[in-house]
């Protein structure tokens, strides 16, 4: 009983992630993508506005050249802090060999590492994957979900917490134990594609978010 109480007390005392960026993707005109959590507004290109969303409206991505770009900022570079990011997705096509990017900051060659959420073709249809690389080159990923390309809304959430990374798909988790170091790069955060082009998502994305533990 004492040990259980101590565990619960320690868990309750762990600092919670705080909102850094929250993009509802509810815009119906223009190219500004508003951040309701802070001042990390982005710019959209070739997206379809006003599509039915999980909450409010969503953006439609054409699988060719649709993308949202959010300028790099200190708050979007977690460093060694714990952080969480994710989005709601709805799509019917099966990603081609390779993957579609949902949310990412940085690429494989980025100095300082990268983090990303993607969907890819796996056993039984599309699956989700969270992938990370820290500034020292340590890489890790975690996979979950199957048949996500069923035209329904799915919540995908990636988290880096102390000694593990976790992918949550519709409330169910997979985790990998790993001790990642600092992740911080000068790349913009992109939604629906790589910042350098390619891996273009085809379908709807809604309610993109990023949270981090205060440093």
Secondary structure, 3 states (H helix, E strand, C coil): CHHHHHHHHHHHHCCCEEEEEEECCCCCCCCEECCCCCCCCEEEECCEEEEECCCCEEEEEECCCCEEEECCCHHHCCECCCEEEEEEEECCCCCCCCCEEEEEECCCCCCCCEEEEEEEEECCEEEEEEEEECCCCCEEEEEECCCCCCCCCEEEEEEEECCEEEEEECCEEEEEECCCCCECCCCCEEECCCCCCCCCCEEEEEEEEEEEECC
